[in-house]
Every structure is written in C-alpha cells, then in structure tokens.
C-alpha cells in the first residue's frame, strides 16, 4: 500500500478525497433535501455541518494522509504551514480579496438589472458574517487538498495550465452528488447551466492555481480567493434579492481573469518555464517558483 501511494500520490489523493466526502455527504443527498430516498428533512444547520464534514473527511484528510505516506512524517506539518504562510507580495492579497470576488460577482449587479429590495443595515451585517464564515466552511479544507497537495504534483507531470484544468474537472466530478440536492446553492437546473458551471470551475481553477504559484506556494491567498468567490455569489443573491438566475456572469468574469493569468504568465500560471527555473519536488519546503512571472504580472 505504501509503495502504491508513493508511486501514485495524486491518484491516491483523488480516491480518498472522493470516498471520504461522498460517504460523509450521504445524509445530505439521500434525504428530502437531495434525492428523497429517505423522507427526512434536515435543517439548514445540519446540512451545513454535513457539507463541512464532507470537505474535512475528503480533500483535507486525504491530503494529510497521502502527504504523510508519500513524503514522510513531517509532510503534513509542512502542508498545513502553507495555510499560514502570509509573507508574500501584498499584490496577491489585493487579487484574492478584491479582484477575484469582483470578477465573480460584479456581473450580477451590472448585467441582471437593478438590485432588489433589502434592508441596508441587515444586508451589510449578513454579508460581513458570511465573509468570515465562507473561509472556514469549505475553502480551507478543500484547498489544502486541491491546490496544496494535488496541484504541485500534477504540475510535475504535465503543463501547469493542463494541471489546472484537470483540477477543475476533478472538482466538478467531486461535487456531482451535491448537484442532485435541492439545497445546492448553484443554479445547475439543466444541462446548459451544468456545462456553464463546468466552464466556471475550470476558469476558477486556473485563477486559483496561478495565485498559488505566484504567491510562492502559499495557500492563504488561495483560501481567501476561493472564499471570496463564494461570498461574491452569495452577495449577488442579497443584492438582487433572489436566487441567481444563471452562472453566466460569474463564468464570464472568472474567464476574463483566467485569460489575464494565462496571458501574463506565458500560459504557465507562474509554475516556472520549460527552460528556466525548475519546479521543486513536492514536500521539500522550497516550492516558490514564478517570481519573474509575479513581477511581470504586477507591471501589467
């Protein structure tokens, strides 16, 4: 088993991540909130707890376990250390906290009509609380696995842009059980919207992968950016006083940002160049490629 994990660490991670989350999510998609096989209605607090536990038992636990077996007993601590690795160019804080949420949410206010009726004070309070909650109810657990463990290893074996696309497709497949639930907060009510959501996740993955690489391998701006996307989509529902009609605006915004990331990094998303700085081996603690790409992107 140890030999297999060390030979196929990413495959092991995907298998553990999918199995852990899908098993933990069973009460969500089997009860009345999902497929309705079991006619029990779970409260919203229980559904949120199940969703978070699924992320913990899936990509988070899978990353720590696979890292421990593949890279040694110190690897999980090094991986967790990237979550609090806060010393990188402040430009990436601006990207994570401002550019990414604006790309995901601005189109709903400007493109889908005037904001709906809502109380300004309570809406602001709700959005402030949501900004704190979103970071700890998914992105922290998920990105430790997707961009913390899987991405650097995929980039060792394939073009960085392709690695980002693979992660986007994997995330789509990972979320499939949630898409059959009535409480899923994404408008994927038909095959067209399902396809749009797939494109959104691929663009989202390209942006987050670039941020991770260009911020020296830190997961902090990635977590902030991922939570910013969720916050922006939630804020759009508050601003328009209704559910999101489509993911087209968010997909267009993230697609534009992904295009900028690809253009400014020569398509490599800050993960080094074929004839330039080599990528370090995962788990060595030296994963900080793409400094030249960082300077080029800031100058644009």
C-alpha positions in Angstrom: 0.0 0.0 0.0 2.8 2.4 0.9 4.5 1.7 -2.4 1.4 2.4 -4.3 0.8 5.7 -2.6 4.3 6.8 -3.2 4.1 5.8 -6.8 0.6 7.3 -7.5 0.2 10.0 -4.8 -2.3 12.1 -6.8 -4.5 9.1 -7.7 -4.5 8.1 -4.1 -5.4 11.6 -3.0 -8.3 11.7 -5.5 -9.6 8.3 -4.4 -9.5 9.2 -0.7 -11.0 12.6 -1.3 -13.9 11.4 -3.3 -14.6 8.5 -1.0 -14.4 10.5 2.2 -16.7 13.3 1.0 -19.2 11.2 -0.7 -19.7 8.9 2.3 -19.9 11.8 4.7 -22.5 13.5 2.4 -24.8 10.5 2.3 -27.4 12.1 4.7 -27.5 15.2 2.5 -28.3 13.6 -0.9 -30.3 10.7 0.3 -32.8 12.6 2.5 -35.6 15.0 1.4 -33.0 17.7 0.7 -31.5 15.5 -2.0 -32.7 12.5 -3.9 -35.6 11.9 -1.5 -34.8 8.3 -1.0 -35.1 8.8 2.8 -38.0 11.1 3.6 -36.4 13.0 6.4 -36.0 16.8 6.2 -32.7 18.1 7.7 -32.4 21.6 9.0 -30.1 24.1 7.2 -27.6 23.9 10.1 -27.3 20.2 9.8 -26.8 20.4 6.0 -24.0 23.0 6.5 -22.4 20.7 9.1 -22.6 17.7 6.7 -21.1 19.8 3.9 -18.2 21.0 6.1 -17.6 17.5 7.5 -17.5 16.2 3.9 -14.8 18.6 3.0 -12.8 17.7 6.1 -13.2 13.9 5.5 -12.5 14.4 1.8 -9.7 16.6 0.3 -8.4 17.8 3.7 -7.9 14.4 5.3 -6.9 12.8 2.0 -4.1 15.4 1.5 -2.7 15.0 5.0 -2.7 11.2 4.8 -1.3 11.0 1.3 1.4 13.5 2.2 2.3 11.5 5.3 2.8 8.3 3.3 4.3 9.8 0.2 6.7 12.4 1.7 7.3 11.4 5.3 6.1 12.2 8.8 6.9 15.9 8.5 5.0 16.4 5.3 1.5 17.1 6.9 3.0 19.8 9.1 4.7 21.5 6.1 1.5 21.3 4.1 -0.5 22.9 7.0 2.2 25.5 7.3 1.4 26.8 3.8 -2.1 27.8 5.1 -0.5 30.4 7.4 2.4 31.4 5.1 1.5 35.1 5.0 4.7 36.6 3.8 4.4 37.1 0.0 3.9 40.1 -2.3 0.9 42.1 -0.9 -0.3 42.3 -4.5 -1.8 38.8 -4.1 -3.8 39.9 -1.1 -5.4 42.5 -3.4 -6.1 39.9 -6.1 -7.6 37.4 -3.7 -9.7 39.9 -1.7 -10.7 42.3 -4.4 -10.1 41.2 -8.0 -11.4 37.6 -7.7 -14.7 38.5 -5.8 -15.3 41.3 -8.2 -14.8 39.0 -11.2 -17.3 36.5 -9.8 -20.0 38.8 -8.6 -19.9 42.2 -10.4 -21.8 40.9 -13.4 -24.9 40.2 -11.4 -25.4 43.8 -10.3 -24.5 45.4 -13.6 -25.9 42.8 -16.0 -29.0 41.4 -14.4 -30.9 44.5 -13.5 -31.1 46.8 -10.5 -30.6 45.5 -7.0 -33.7 44.1 -5.3 -35.3 45.5 -2.2 -33.5 44.7 1.1 -32.6 46.4 4.4 -29.2 48.0 4.0 -28.0 47.5 7.6 -29.0 43.9 7.9 -27.7 43.1 4.5 -24.4 44.6 5.3 -24.3 42.7 8.6 -25.2 39.4 6.9 -22.5 39.9 4.3 -19.9 40.7 6.9 -20.7 37.5 8.8 -20.8 35.5 5.6 -17.3 36.7 4.7 -15.9 35.2 7.9 -18.0 32.0 7.6 -17.2 31.1 4.0 -13.4 30.9 4.6 -13.9 28.2 7.3 -16.8 26.2 5.7 -15.1 24.8 2.6 -12.2 26.7 1.1 -9.7 26.0 4.0 -10.4 22.3 3.9 -10.7 21.9 0.1 -7.8 24.0 -1.0 -5.4 22.2 1.4 -6.0 19.2 -0.9 -6.7 20.6 -4.3 -4.0 23.3 -4.5 -1.9 22.3 -1.6 -1.3 18.6 -2.3 -2.5 17.8 -5.8 -1.6 20.9 -7.9 2.2 20.8 -7.4 2.4 17.1 -8.2 0.2 17.5 -11.3 2.5 20.3 -12.4 5.5 18.0 -12.1 3.9 15.7 -14.7 2.0 18.0 -17.1 1.8 21.5 -18.4 0.6 23.8 -15.5 -2.4 25.0 -17.4 -3.5 21.5 -18.1 -2.9 20.6 -14.4 -5.3 23.5 -13.5 -7.9 22.2 -16.0 -7.6 18.7 -14.6 -8.3 20.0 -11.1 -11.3 21.9 -12.3 -12.7 18.8 -13.9 -12.0 16.8 -10.7 -13.7 19.4 -8.6 -16.8 19.2 -10.9 -16.9 15.4 -10.5 -16.4 15.7 -6.8 -19.4 18.0 -6.4 -21.8 15.8 -8.5 -23.6 14.3 -5.5 -24.4 17.8 -4.2 -25.9 18.8 -7.6 -28.8 16.5 -7.1 -29.9 18.2 -3.9 -32.5 21.0 -3.7 -30.4 22.9 -1.2 -27.3 23.2 -3.5 -26.6 26.9 -4.0 -25.6 26.9 -7.6 -28.1 27.3 -10.5 -27.4 24.0 -12.3 -31.0 23.2 -13.1 -30.4 22.0 -16.7 -27.7 20.6 -18.9 -26.8 24.0 -20.3 -26.2 25.5 -16.8 -24.4 22.3 -15.9 -22.0 22.9 -18.8 -21.6 26.6 -17.8 -20.8 25.5 -14.2 -18.1 23.2 -15.6 -16.5 26.1 -17.5 -16.8 28.2 -14.4 -14.9 25.7 -12.3 -12.1 25.3 -14.9 -11.6 29.1 -15.0 -11.8 29.2 -11.3 -9.1 26.5 -11.0 -6.8 28.4 -13.4 -7.1 31.6 -11.4 -6.5 29.9 -8.0 -3.6 27.8 -9.4 -1.9 31.0 -10.7 -2.4 32.7 -7.3 -0.9 29.7 -5.5 2.1 29.5 -7.8 2.8 33.3 -7.9 2.4 33.7 -4.1 5.3 31.3 -3.6 3.2 28.2 -2.9 1.2 29.9 -0.1 -2.3 28.6 0.4 -3.5 31.6 2.3 -4.4 33.8 -0.7 -5.9 30.8 -2.4 -8.2 30.2 0.5 -9.1 33.9 0.6 -9.8 33.9 -3.1 -11.9 30.8 -3.0 -14.0 32.1 -0.1 -14.2 35.4 -2.0 -15.9 33.7 -4.9 -18.5 32.0 -2.6 -19.0 35.3 -0.8 -19.5 37.2 -4.1 -22.1 34.8 -5.3 -23.9 35.0 -2.0 -23.7 38.8 -2.1 -25.2 38.7 -5.5 -28.3 36.9 -4.2 -28.6 39.5 -1.4 -28.1 42.4 -3.8 -30.7 41.1 -6.3 -33.0 39.9 -3.6 -33.4 36.5 -5.2 -31.6 33.3 -6.3 -29.0 33.5 -9.0 -30.7 33.1 -12.4 -27.5 31.8 -14.1 -23.8 31.4 -13.7 -23.1 33.1 -17.0 -21.9 36.5 -15.4 -19.7 34.7 -12.9 -18.3 32.5 -15.6 -17.5 35.5 -17.9 -15.8 37.3 -15.0 -13.7 34.3 -14.0 -13.0 33.5 -17.6 -11.6 37.0 -18.1 -9.4 36.7 -15.0 -8.2 33.3 -16.1 -7.3 34.7 -19.5 -5.3 37.5 -17.9 -3.5 35.0 -15.7 -2.6 32.8 -18.7 -1.5 35.8 -20.8 0.7 37.4 -18.2 2.4 34.1 -17.3 3.0 32.8 -20.8 0.4 30.1 -20.1 2.3 28.5 -17.3 0.5 30.2 -14.4 3.7 31.1 -12.6 4.9 27.5 -12.3 8.3 28.0 -13.9 9.3 27.7 -17.5 10.4 24.7 -19.6 13.9 26.1 -20.0 14.1 28.3 -16.9 13.6 27.8 -13.1 12.8 24.1 -12.4 9.9 23.0 -10.3 11.0 21.7 -6.9 9.9 18.3 -5.7 6.7 18.4 -3.6 7.2 18.3 0.1 10.7 19.9 0.1 9.6 23.2 1.5 11.2 25.0 -1.4 8.1 25.4 -3.6 8.4 29.1 -4.6 8.7 29.3 -8.4 7.5 32.0 -10.7 9.0 35.1 -9.1 9.8 36.6 -12.5 6.2 36.0 -13.6 5.0 37.7 -10.5 6.9 40.9 -11.3 5.7 40.8 -14.9 2.0 40.4 -13.8 2.3 43.3 -11.4 3.8 45.5 -14.0 0.9 44.9 -16.5 
